[in-house]
Amino acid sequence: MQDQQAELQWRDGQVPVSTRFDDPYFSLENGLAETRHVFLDGNDLPDRFRDGFHIAELGFGTGLNMLTAWAAWEQAGHQTPLQFTSFEAFPMVPADMAKALAAFPSLSSWRDRFLEVWTGEGTCDLDTMHLTVIKGDARQTLPAWAAQADAWFLDGFSPAKNPELWGESLLSEVARHTAPGGTVATYTAAGFVRRGLMNAGFDVSRVPGYGRKRHMVRGFLA
């Protein structure tokens, strides 16, 4: 698995769809607006940003979430690095990322700086962003991770199509790798995901989702 890349087809020439999971990488309505609603607002960002803030993510995909967070970080006036760690089993090649991210011209400054140096995996020092993408199955790589995050973006493919990334044992690892007072947010409101997060120790709430999704989930770890 660790040597595999993302397998794509393109919807309307712009939206990448995983052929492995039969699911788009971002909302067909407006991927950037969805990311801001689910992952920034869902984690009370940028209000919680502070020096040394660390975001972790399940599913790096196109890098859209990272770029959105990085833009918010700089726009909030932060000059120290935002720490961002993502776990990705099937990384997308940079050329496909560039094609997908062309749909979001408002992020072009951050996209261009990122793609200029990104090789497809590993670490990337972008001055105000320190990115690490850990390649492989998160069920194996997350337990071995030594750090903790202040906020989690849970952005795997649909739980119905990618249940491995939403299992209770993995969500327990998310909680174990969350700093006290940390948060989690995800676009899905599936019952077993909510229960998994609650059993892991999160105080979970179901809130309005983005677009056609009636609900999403956010959680807080005391």
ZIJOJO-V588878 format. One line per field, one symbol per residue. ss: DSSP state (H for helix, E for strand, - for the rest). psi: psi as a letter, one per 20 degrees, with the letter a starting at -180 (. if undefined). burial: 1 if it has 16 or more other C-alpha atoms within 10 Angstrom, else 0. A space follows every 50 residues. Layout:
BEGIN
ss=???
psi=???
burial=???
END
This chain:
BEGIN
ss=----E--EEEE---EEEE----EE------HHHHHHHHHHHHH------- ---EEEEE-----HHHHHHHHHHHH------EEEEEEE--E--HHHHHHH H---HHHHHHHHHHHHH----EEEE---EEEEEEE--HHHH-------EE EEEE--------HHHH-HHHHHHHHH-EEEEEEEEE----HHHHHHHHHH --EEEEEE------EEEEEE--
psi=hijqrqpqrppkjhoppphhilpqhrpignhghggggghfhhjlqjhiqr pjpppqponhcijggghgggghghhijpirpppopqpphmqpqhhhgggg iiimhijhghgghghhipiirbqpokfjpoppooprphhhhghipirqqh qpookrrphhilhhjjqhhhhhhgghkpqpjrrqqqhqkpghgghggghi jqopqprpapciohqrqqqpo.
burial=00000101000000111100001111100011011111110111100010 00111111111111111111111100000111111111111111001101 10000010011001000101100101011111111111100100000111 11111111100001111111111111111001111111110011011111 1111000011000011111110
END
